[in-house]
Structures are given as C-alpha cells and as structure tokens.
C-alpha cells in the first residue's frame, strides 16, 4: 500500500515538474515576443513619443527641457504638461545609449515585463505556491491591455509596474503586526511614484493612500499615520508647482471632463455614475475594447482583457467575499480596483484604456485566489484550471497574431507618422534652403517630429525655425507644415498630416471685410436631431457667397480675420447657451455667387436637454454674419 502511494506521489511530482517546465518555456517565448520588433511595431513614432524622447534627450545632455527650463518637475508639451518619472528614466537610458527609438521602445517593453513579473511575485507570496505565480505572470504577459501599453513610449507604459510595486509593498506591510520605517518608506515612496508617473495619479495616489486605513489595526495605526505624513511631504513639490503655475496641471482636465460648475451636484453625480458603470462594461472590456478609434495604443475592436482572466476574476471575487471578506488585504485590493475607475469616469470618453491603466493589474490580482483554489483541489479542479489555461493561451496567441498584422495597417501607419522621416524630412534636408520653416496647425504640433528625427540624424535644431500660429512663411522658403490647406505652395512631398513645400508668392495680407461682404446662404446637407451629452458630430454645410466680394482663404490656422462656418447653442427659447463652438475654415478663395461644401464639427453641450443649434458664418475678429443681417440656420437638437 505504501509502495503504491509512493509511486503515485512520484508520478504527481513528475507531472507537476513537467507542467511547471512547460509554463516556464511558454513564458520565455512570450517574453521574447515582448521585445520582438519593438522598433517597427507600432510602425513609425507617434508625436507624443517624439515629444517624450526629445525632452528626455535634452535632459540627458543639458539638464534642461526643450524650452531650456532646467530640471523641470513637469514638462510643458503641446499646451499640456507631461509627468516626470518616465522622462527622467528615459533620460538616464539616453545618457548611456544616446538618442534612439529602439532604446525607448525597449524601456517600455521592459516596464511591461517587470510589471508581469512583479504580479507573478505577488501571486507567489499571496498563494505560497510558485506555480500560481507563474500562471499569473503568464496571464499578465498575455493580457492585451498590458501588452499594448508596453509597446509605446508614453508615461503610462510605466504605470502598471508602479501599481504592482505598490501592491507588493502593501502586501508585505499587511503581513506585519507593526510597521517600521521599512514599511512606511516603501509605501510612501511607491505612492509618490503613482502620483508623479501619470496624470491620473494625482487623484489615485491620495485615494490609494486613504485605503491604507484597511490596515490600521492597533499595532499598525502609528505606521499608517507616518506613511500618510511622509507621503504628504513628497507632495510638496506638486503643491509648489501648482501655486507657481496655477491651472497648468488642470487645463487638460477642464477640456476632457463633463463636469460643469453651473450644473447641480445631483446632475454631476448622475453623469459620474453613468460614466463609472460604462467604464466597467464587460462587453467593452472583454469583447470590443476601447471604443476610441484613434486610440494609438490599441488594436481597435479587440478585447482589452482575456476571457479566462474575466472568468477567474469573477470566481476569485466570489471566493474573497465568501472566505476572505474580513481580511484587510483583500478589502484593500477591492477598494483600489473600485478607485482605479474614478479618474477615467470624470472624463467624457468611455473605457479610455490609458486613463484606466491600473484596472487590469487589480483584475489580475483578483484571479489569484481561484488559481490557488483550483491548483490544490481534486483532479476536476486541476482539469478546469488546465482548460482555462488553454483558453488563455489560445486567445493570447490570437491577440499577438493580430497585433503583428496591425503593424502595416493604414490606420497605424497614419497614427504613428510612419512616412515622416523618409517622405518629409529626408527631402527637406536634401534641399539647399536654410532654415527649414515649421508651420504647424494649432491641433497638430508637428515641429517635434522635425526636432526628434533630426536629432537622431545628428542635424542641429538650428536648421529649423518655428513660425508663430498666425505667421506665414516668406516667399521662397522651404516649409514643413501640418496645416490642412496651402494656398501659396509649390508642393514637394506629402505624408499623412505633413506637407513639404516651397512658399510661392508674397505673403497674403488678410484684412477685415466690409459689412456688405458678410452675406451668405447656408444649406445643411445632413441633419442630426439627437446627440449624446458632450458628443461630437460632423455637419456638412453648403455655403454660398451672396456678396459681391471675394472671401479670402485661410493660410494659417492661427491667422487673423479668417472666414469660417461656426455654430452657437441656444436654449429652446433662443437664448444663448454656448456662443463659440465649432469652426470650419474656408480653405480656398470663394468668389461671389460661388459655393463650397464645409465640414463643421460641433460639440454637444455636456448638460442634457432640448437645444437649438444655430449655424452661421463669421470673420474672426470682425463679426458673425448673422449680426449683419445674413440668414442663419437653426435646427432643434435633443441632447441626452
């Protein structure tokens, strides 16, 4: 009998060792994929990647950012401020390697790998089983959400790793009856990293810190208070920056949020609840993914999370509620998961994968109890775990295959400015005109691509001159522009959003038009009567010049006296609610009695209700045509 039991134990140990070896080999293969073709997939280099990389390079060489500000706490970029941790980390890399796309993409991939390994280590410590840790690490590596964030050079690429490190510190502290300075310092420093690594951290960091109260037993109470105090000290630079630069860190949020001071608290809370629940929509998380078509980190239409992860997370949550609901650690994990959804739920977009970056980390942590439970159960439990593993591997393999196929899609090539180096910069540098003028549209700061890609080639930045938004290039100048029209151009080459041209002819002087010129006939080609609150829609407007004066085309998007179509939002009684909203500039001269079709993008009010949408023409800085007697178009729109 004993011999039979010994033989069975030997067989089970052999099977366990082989299974562990197989998991290890699969994990190594996935790790290799993490670093494969990082320089070419995604293709090209996104404009924000270039901004981060160029600032990291200038820091590594001079200690200053692109504007010469020494050792900035936050990096001014495109009217916003980028967070410091990733940029300074990349600057350290560039100090060794020099400027490089490959080095930057490898850093992001390494952050993704370390996040997965940290989650595996956390699972091993929680379950006290190495096999559970290996399964969780492999799950993290195959999770599309985490993989995609690790393939771009953005601050968010570092965030899952910081969240995982914070959880490691929190779990270690939860096992101690008393918190000494080791626990206090590690928790406070990882909270600080959460705060300074990505913009959502300025809300998540303090809320995660508040969650430490779940650990505040009598023996740990003093440690929790010390952690809060030390974390508060780390926030002093942030507070000082805010006082010296009021509104700098909140300007972007004011654009992307639906919150309005004029709304009642109840209305804002209802909107928050709607967005919060929308961000937890299982269909979006496990089937369709981020709904934003222009999300650069994501393969549009593919799930963010694996189905096996979702099934195990639900089962894991059930086990926690049944067996562990009194444990401070698991209460803390569930609390942090719920808090992780808050920042994204304060903005207009749903399931914005970058603003929800901590969510996949906590969902994966929720799988640990069920993986442990199945791994120590009967043969049926182990069979079920094997089936879930096969499902995870199958869906993960499909994702990796689709990700590889996406590299040459037209959408990805366009998003990442794939053609810029060879179609725009190379011919520009091959011509004799110097300097090369950079004329950017207000919404597309393409100058940074010239700075970054020239740095990669060793071309001095002094070879370029940035034009002000309202400044036209002089006659004969060589220009790289992101403007959508080019009225005095001899075009040399185009690529995605960029045009390389030589300015031909004198600068066009724009002046106020007389009142007699402000006469138009407007016809809506399409009519939309219902819009979501804060949503956008394109109206095609047929515009006829009813005056006897030519309306001049726009040359620069920031230029004076532009002629454009625009819109107001009125209440149902015709009172003004929003005076200025969309614009559709005239991109070619429009002679008398001629027509042009303009695409006007309007933004629905953030507050639901019944409105009148009024469309009119205007000359910027002069007048709306309607105030001079020209007829406008009004249509009723219901905002839901």
GIGIKA-V724686 format. One record per residue. N is the residue number from 0. RES is the residue in one letter. PHI is phi in whole degrees, -180 to 180 (NA if undefined). NEAR is the number of other C-alpha atoms within 10 Angstrom. D_FIRST is the distance of its C-alpha to the first C-alpha in Angstrom with 1 decimal. Layout:
# GIGIKA-V724686
n = <N:N>
res = <RES:RES>
phi = <PHI:PHI>
near = <NEAR:NEAR>
d_first = <D_FIRST:D_FIRST>
This chain:
# GIGIKA-V724686
n = <0:1:2:3:4:5:6:7:8:9:10:11:12:13:14:15:16:17:18:19:20:21:22:23:24:25:26:27:28:29:30:31:32:33:34:35:36:37:38:39:40:41:42:43:44:45:46:47:48:49:50:51:52:53:54:55:56:57:58:59:60:61:62:63:64:65:66:67:68:69:70:71:72:73:74:75:76:77:78:79:80:81:82:83:84:85:86:87:88:89:90:91:92:93:94:95:96:97:98:99:100:101:102:103:104:105:106:107:108:109:110:111:112:113:114:115:116:117:118:119:120:121:122:123:124:125:126:127:128:129:130:131:132:133:134:135:136:137:138:139:140:141:142:143:144:145:146:147:148:149:150:151:152:153:154:155:156:157:158:159:160:161:162:163:164:165:166:167:168:169:170:171:172:173:174:175:176:177:178:179:180:181:182:183:184:185:186:187:188:189:190:191:192:193:194:195:196:197:198:199:200:201:202:203:204:205:206:207:208:209:210:211:212:213:214:215:216:217:218:219:220:221:222:223:224:225:226:227:228:229:230:231:232:233:234:235:236:237:238:239:240:241:242:243:244:245:246:247:248:249:250:251:252:253:254:255:256:257:258:259:260:261:262:263:264:265:266:267:268:269:270:271:272:273:274:275:276:277:278:279:280:281:282:283:284:285:286:287:288:289:290:291:292:293:294:295:296:297:298:299:300:301:302:303:304:305:306:307:308:309:310:311:312:313:314:315:316:317:318:319:320:321:322:323:324:325:326:327:328:329:330:331:332:333:334:335:336:337:338:339:340:341:342:343:344:345:346:347:348:349:350:351:352:353:354:355:356:357:358:359:360:361:362:363:364:365:366:367:368:369:370:371:372:373:374:375:376:377:378:379:380:381:382:383:384:385:386:387:388:389:390:391:392:393:394:395:396:397:398:399:400:401:402:403:404:405:406:407:408:409:410:411:412:413:414:415:416:417:418:419:420:421:422:423:424:425:426:427:428:429:430:431:432:433:434:435:436:437:438:439:440:441:442:443:444:445:446:447:448:449:450:451:452:453:454:455:456:457:458:459:460:461:462:463:464:465:466:467:468:469:470:471:472:473:474:475:476:477:478:479:480:481:482:483:484:485:486:487:488:489:490:491:492:493:494:495:496:497:498:499:500:501:502:503:504:505:506:507:508:509:510:511:512:513:514:515:516:517:518:519:520:521:522:523:524:525:526:527:528:529:530:531:532:533:534:535:536:537:538:539:540:541:542:543:544:545:546:547:548:549:550:551:552:553:554:555:556:557:558:559:560:561:562:563:564:565:566:567:568:569:570:571:572:573:574:575:576:577:578:579:580:581:582:583:584:585:586:587:588:589:590:591:592:593:594:595:596:597:598:599:600:601:602:603:604:605:606:607:608:609:610:611:612:613:614:615:616:617:618:619:620:621:622:623:624:625:626:627:628:629:630:631:632:633:634:635:636:637:638:639>
res = <X:X:X:X:X:X:X:X:X:X:X:X:X:X:X:X:X:X:X:X:X:X:X:X:X:X:X:X:X:X:X:X:X:X:X:X:X:X:X:X:X:X:X:X:X:X:X:X:X:X:X:X:X:X:X:X:X:X:X:X:X:X:X:X:X:X:X:X:X:X:X:X:X:X:X:X:X:X:X:X:X:X:X:X:X:X:X:X:X:X:X:X:X:X:X:X:X:X:X:X:X:X:X:X:X:X:X:X:X:X:X:X:X:X:X:X:X:X:X:X:X:X:X:X:X:X:X:X:X:X:X:X:X:X:X:X:X:X:X:X:X:X:X:X:X:X:X:X:X:X:X:X:X:X:X:X:X:X:X:X:X:X:X:X:X:X:X:X:X:X:X:X:X:X:X:X:X:X:X:X:X:X:X:X:X:X:X:X:X:X:X:X:X:X:X:X:X:X:X:X:X:X:X:X:X:X:X:X:X:X:X:X:X:X:X:X:X:X:X:X:X:X:X:X:X:X:X:X:X:X:X:X:X:X:X:X:X:X:X:X:X:X:X:X:X:X:X:X:X:X:X:X:X:X:X:X:X:X:X:X:X:X:X:X:X:X:X:X:X:X:X:X:X:X:X:X:X:X:X:X:X:X:X:X:X:X:X:X:X:X:X:X:X:X:X:X:X:X:X:X:X:X:X:X:X:X:X:X:X:X:X:X:X:X:X:X:X:X:X:X:X:X:X:X:X:X:X:X:X:X:X:X:X:X:X:X:X:X:X:X:X:X:X:X:X:X:X:X:X:X:X:X:X:X:X:X:X:X:X:X:X:X:X:X:X:X:X:X:X:X:X:X:X:X:X:X:X:X:X:X:X:X:X:X:X:X:X:X:X:X:X:X:X:X:X:X:X:X:X:X:X:X:X:X:X:X:X:X:X:X:X:X:X:X:X:X:X:X:X:X:X:X:X:X:X:X:X:X:X:X:X:X:X:X:X:X:X:X:X:X:X:X:X:X:X:X:X:X:X:X:X:X:X:X:X:X:X:X:X:X:X:X:X:X:X:X:X:X:X:X:X:X:X:X:X:X:X:X:X:X:X:X:X:X:X:X:X:X:X:X:X:X:X:X:X:X:X:X:X:X:X:X:X:X:X:X:X:X:X:X:X:X:X:X:X:X:X:X:X:X:X:X:X:X:X:X:X:X:X:X:X:X:X:X:X:X:X:X:X:X:X:X:X:X:X:X:X:X:X:X:X:X:X:X:X:X:X:X:X:X:X:X:X:X:X:X:X:X:X:X:X:X:X:X:X:X:X:X:X:X:X:X:X:X:X:X:X:X:X:X:X:X:X:X:X:X:X:X:X:X:X:X:X:X:X:X:X:X:X:X:X:X:X:X:X:X:X:X:X:X:X:X:X:X:X:X:X:X:X:X:X:X:X:X:X:X:X:X:X:X>
phi = <NA:-64:-64:-63:-65:-64:-63:-63:-63:-66:-64:-63:-66:-65:-61:-62:-65:-66:-65:-64:-65:-63:-60:-63:-65:-64:-61:-62:-64:-67:-60:-61:-65:-55:-103:-78:54:-64:-76:-115:-141:-64:-78:71:-148:-63:-61:-72:-63:-64:-63:-63:-66:-67:-67:-62:-67:-64:-62:-66:-99:-123:79:-123:-84:-65:-98:86:-74:-75:43:-68:-76:-127:-104:-68:-159:57:79:-129:-128:-90:-80:-86:-61:-64:-64:-69:-63:-67:-61:-63:-64:-67:-61:-93:-95:81:-65:-164:-70:-60:-62:-67:-67:-65:-62:-63:-63:-63:-60:-64:-63:-65:-62:-64:-66:-65:-66:-63:-65:-61:-64:-63:-68:-70:-88:60:-136:-64:-64:-64:-61:-66:-65:-67:-62:-66:-59:-63:-64:-90:-69:-55:-55:-71:-62:-65:-67:-85:-104:-124:-91:-131:-57:-66:-61:-87:-67:-58:-65:-64:-62:-65:-65:-61:-67:-60:-66:-65:-66:-60:-64:-68:-89:-102:-73:-130:-96:-94:-63:-60:-70:-62:-67:-64:-69:-64:-71:-72:-64:-64:-63:-59:-75:-98:-87:-146:-59:-63:-66:-68:-105:-67:-55:-61:-71:-64:-61:-60:-66:-63:-63:-65:-99:-81:-73:-59:-74:-101:-57:-65:-65:-63:-63:-64:-62:-60:-65:-67:-62:-60:-63:-68:-86:-59:-59:-63:-64:-64:-62:-64:-67:-82:-130:-60:86:-62:-89:-112:-62:-63:-62:-64:-83:-97:-93:-95:-66:-134:-59:-76:-82:-72:-60:-64:-66:-66:-67:-62:-66:-62:-61:-64:-71:-61:-66:-64:-76:-103:-62:-60:-62:-73:-70:-112:-130:-98:79:-61:-77:-77:-61:-93:-65:-72:-85:-119:-81:-59:90:-104:-60:-84:-127:-77:-60:-62:-63:-63:-62:-72:-66:-64:-65:-64:-63:-62:-64:-63:-66:-85:-112:-126:-65:-89:-86:-59:-61:-73:-62:-63:-62:-64:-59:-64:-60:-65:-69:-61:-85:-62:-57:-64:-77:-93:-115:-72:-79:-100:48:-77:-62:-76:-74:-105:-55:-74:-58:-62:-62:-72:-65:-66:-61:-66:-78:-60:-59:-74:-63:-64:-61:-71:-72:-111:-87:-70:-59:-64:-63:-68:-65:-63:-63:-64:-63:-65:-64:-64:-62:-62:-66:-65:-68:-64:-65:-62:-61:-62:-65:-66:-62:-66:-66:-71:-58:-105:-71:-61:-63:-69:-62:-71:-60:-98:49:-58:-85:-58:-59:-91:-91:-114:-70:-60:-65:-64:-73:-80:-94:-86:-65:-141:-78:-92:-85:-115:-118:-100:-66:-59:-93:-132:-79:-70:-55:-67:-67:-64:-61:-71:-70:-71:-61:-61:-95:77:-87:-66:-65:-62:-74:-121:-131:-85:-86:-65:-58:-108:-106:-92:-73:-69:-57:86:-75:-90:-133:-110:-131:-113:-65:-83:-132:-150:-73:-131:-124:-108:-72:-103:-160:-134:-162:49:-90:-115:-134:-105:-149:-108:-66:-123:103:-68:-64:-79:-94:-98:-134:-61:-83:-70:-56:-66:-85:-89:-131:-142:-117:-114:-132:-82:-81:-127:-125:-119:-106:-133:-136:-74:-57:77:-79:-121:-152:-98:-108:-92:-116:-88:-113:-118:-78:-95:-96:-110:-127:-69:-88:-79:-75:-78:-106:-119:-66:-103:-73:-83:59:-72:-99:-145:-88:-149:-148:-118:-114:-117:-78:-67:-94:90:-83:-67:-110:-131:-79:-113:-136:-84:-141:-136:-74:-78:-100:-148:-57:-119:-71:-57:69:-97:-122:-147:-100:-114:-102:-106:-92:-110:-113:-64:-56:-79:-97:-60:155:-100:-133:-112:-95:-110:-110:-148:-101:-152:-111:-56:80:-120:-173:-75:-60:-61:-75:-109:97:-74:-69:-111:-118:-123:-135:-76:-134:-98:-103:-111>
near = <6:7:8:9:10:11:12:12:12:12:12:12:12:12:12:13:13:12:13:17:12:12:17:16:12:14:19:13:11:19:19:10:14:23:18:14:16:21:19:16:21:26:21:21:26:21:19:20:21:22:27:27:26:25:26:29:28:21:25:23:14:13:17:18:23:19:11:13:14:13:14:16:17:19:22:19:17:15:10:15:17:24:24:20:19:25:26:21:15:24:26:16:19:21:15:10:12:16:25:19:21:13:20:27:27:22:23:27:28:20:21:27:23:20:27:30:21:25:32:27:21:25:29:21:16:19:17:13:14:14:22:28:26:22:21:26:26:26:25:28:25:26:26:25:28:27:25:22:26:29:27:26:29:27:23:24:29:28:27:27:25:24:23:25:23:23:24:22:21:21:19:17:22:21:11:13:12:18:20:14:12:10:20:23:18:19:27:25:17:22:28:24:22:28:24:24:22:24:20:21:23:18:15:22:21:18:17:21:19:13:18:22:15:17:23:17:14:10:13:19:16:16:23:25:15:19:24:20:13:17:23:15:13:18:16:11:11:17:11:11:15:14:11:10:10:11:12:16:20:13:13:13:15:13:11:14:17:22:22:13:7:8:13:11:12:9:14:18:14:12:21:20:15:13:23:21:14:16:22:16:15:15:11:20:23:17:16:16:24:26:18:15:11:13:14:17:20:26:24:18:14:20:23:26:27:24:19:20:25:18:13:21:22:15:18:23:22:16:17:19:14:10:11:15:15:11:14:18:22:19:17:21:21:18:16:22:19:14:17:26:22:21:18:24:26:21:22:20:20:23:25:18:25:22:22:20:24:26:21:23:24:23:21:24:26:27:25:26:24:22:25:21:17:18:20:11:11:10:11:11:16:16:14:13:20:14:13:18:18:13:16:20:18:13:20:22:14:12:21:19:11:13:18:15:11:19:18:15:11:10:15:22:20:18:19:20:20:21:19:23:18:11:18:21:19:13:13:21:15:8:10:9:15:15:16:23:24:23:27:25:19:16:10:16:20:25:22:23:22:22:20:26:21:19:18:14:9:10:15:10:13:10:15:19:15:16:17:15:15:15:16:19:22:15:14:15:17:26:29:27:26:26:21:15:19:19:16:18:19:15:15:16:15:17:17:15:17:21:24:25:23:22:21:17:13:12:14:13:9:14:12:15:17:9:14:14:19:26:22:23:19:21:15:16:10:9:12:12:13:13:17:16:19:20:15:14:14:15:18:17:22:16:22:19:21:18:18:13:17:15:21:20:20:25:26:27:20:15:15:20:19:25:28:22:25:22:26:18:25:20:16:14:9:13:11:14:13:14:12:11:15:20:20:20:22:21:20:15:15:19:16:17:15:13:16:14:16:20:16:21:18:23:18:25:21:19:19:16:13:17:24:22:22:18:26:24:26:24:21:14:11:17:17:21:21:17:13:13:13:18:16:18:16:18:13:18:21:17:19:16>
d_first = <0.0:3.8:5.4:5.1:6.3:8.6:9.9:10.7:12.4:14.3:15.5:16.7:18.4:20.1:21.3:22.5:24.4:25.9:27.0:28.6:30.3:31.6:33.0:34.6:36.3:37.6:38.9:40.7:42.2:43.5:44.8:46.8:48.3:49.4:51.7:52.7:56.4:56.9:60.6:61.2:59.1:60.6:63.7:66.6:66.8:67.4:70.4:68.4:66.3:69.5:70.8:67.7:67.7:71.4:71.4:68.4:70.4:73.6:71.7:70.1:73.6:76.0:74.0:75.8:75.0:76.9:79.8:79.9:78.5:76.8:73.1:73.1:70.6:70.7:72.0:74.8:74.1:75.7:77.0:73.6:71.7:68.5:66.0:65.8:62.2:61.4:64.9:64.8:61.3:62.7:65.8:63.7:62.1:65.7:66.9:64.6:64.6:68.0:68.5:65.9:64.4:61.3:60.8:61.2:58.8:56.2:56.5:55.8:52.9:51.5:52.0:49.9:47.1:47.1:47.0:43.9:42.2:43.3:41.8:38.5:38.7:39.5:36.5:34.2:35.7:35.5:32.0:30.6:28.9:30.4:29.4:31.5:34.4:34.3:34.4:37.3:39.2:38.9:40.0:43.0:43.9:44.0:45.9:49.3:51.1:49.9:50.3:53.9:55.0:53.8:56.0:59.4:61.3:61.8:61.1:58.4:56.2:55.4:54.8:51.1:50.3:52.4:50.7:47.2:48.3:49.7:46.5:44.6:47.1:46.9:43.1:43.2:45.9:44.1:41.3:44.0:45.4:48.7:50.3:51.9:54.3:51.5:50.4:54.0:55.3:52.5:52.8:56.6:56.8:54.4:56.4:59.6:58.1:57.3:60.9:62.7:60.6:61.4:64.0:61.6:60.4:63.7:62.4:58.6:58.7:60.4:58.3:55.0:56.4:57.1:53.5:52.4:53.5:50.0:48.8:51.7:49.9:51.9:50.5:51.1:54.4:56.5:54.4:55.0:58.7:58.9:57.2:59.7:62.5:61.5:61.0:64.4:65.9:64.4:66.2:69.7:70.4:69.7:72.0:74.7:74.5:74.8:77.9:79.5:78.7:78.8:77.3:75.9:72.2:72.8:75.2:72.6:70.8:74.1:74.3:70.8:70.4:71.5:72.4:76.1:77.9:80.1:77.3:76.3:73.1:71.7:72.5:70.7:67.7:67.5:67.7:65.0:62.6:63.3:62.6:59.5:57.9:59.1:57.4:54.0:54.6:51.2:53.1:54.8:51.8:49.4:51.7:55.3:55.2:58.3:61.3:63.8:64.7:66.1:63.0:62.8:59.2:57.8:57.4:59.3:57.4:53.9:51.4:51.2:47.5:44.5:43.4:39.8:41.1:43.0:40.1:37.8:40.7:41.4:37.7:37.6:40.8:39.3:36.3:38.8:41.0:38.1:36.1:38.4:41.9:42.6:41.7:44.8:43.3:42.6:45.9:47.6:46.0:47.1:50.5:51.0:50.0:52.7:55.2:54.6:56.3:59.4:61.5:61.3:62.1:65.4:66.6:67.8:65.2:61.9:58.6:60.2:57.2:58.7:59.7:56.2:54.6:52.2:50.8:48.3:46.9:46.2:44.9:42.3:41.4:40.7:38.0:35.8:34.3:33.2:31.8:29.7:28.7:27.7:25.9:23.4:23.0:20.9:21.1:24.4:25.9:25.1:26.5:29.6:30.0:29.8:32.5:34.7:34.3:35.5:38.4:39.3:39.3:41.3:43.9:44.1:44.8:47.5:49.1:49.2:50.7:53.3:54.1:54.8:57.0:58.9:60.4:63.3:64.0:67.6:66.6:64.7:67.4:70.0:68.1:67.4:70.9:69.6:73.0:74.7:74.4:75.8:78.0:79.6:79.3:79.7:83.0:84.2:83.7:85.3:88.6:91.3:92.0:90.9:89.8:87.4:87.8:84.8:85.8:82.9:82.7:81.9:78.5:77.4:77.8:77.5:79.2:75.9:74.8:77.9:77.2:73.6:73.9:77.0:75.1:72.5:75.4:77.2:80.2:81.9:81.9:85.6:85.9:85.4:87.4:86.0:88.5:88.8:87.7:91.4:92.6:93.5:93.3:96.6:98.2:96.7:93.5:90.1:87.8:84.1:83.8:81.3:84.1:83.9:87.5:89.8:93.5:95.0:92.5:92.5:88.8:87.1:83.5:81.1:77.3:75.5:77.3:79.5:82.9:84.7:88.5:91.9:94.0:97.1:100.2:101.3:99.2:99.8:101.3:100.1:102.5:102.7:103.8:106.8:106.3:107.7:104.7:102.1:102.3:99.3:98.2:94.4:92.4:88.7:86.9:83.7:83.4:80.3:80.5:77.1:75.3:72.3:73.3:73.5:73.0:75.0:76.9:79.3:82.7:84.9:88.4:91.4:94.1:97.8:100.4:103.2:105.4:107.8:106.0:103.2:99.9:98.6:95.0:92.6:92.0:89.7:87.3:88.6:92.2:95.1:96.8:94.1:94.7:91.6:90.3:88.6:87.7:87.9:85.9:88.0:87.2:88.2:91.6:92.2:91.8:90.2:86.6:85.7:88.7:87.1:83.9:83.6:85.8:86.6:89.0:91.7:90.6:93.8:97.5:98.4:102.1:104.0:103.1:100.0:96.4:93.0:89.5:87.5:83.9:83.8:80.4:80.6:78.2:77.8:78.4:75.3:76.4:76.0:79.2:82.1:84.1:86.9:86.2:89.5:89.9:92.9:94.2:95.1:96.5:94.5:96.7:99.5:98.7:96.7:98.8:98.6:100.5:103.3:103.6:101.2:99.1:95.4:92.6:90.7:87.7:85.7:82.0:79.4:76.8:73.5>
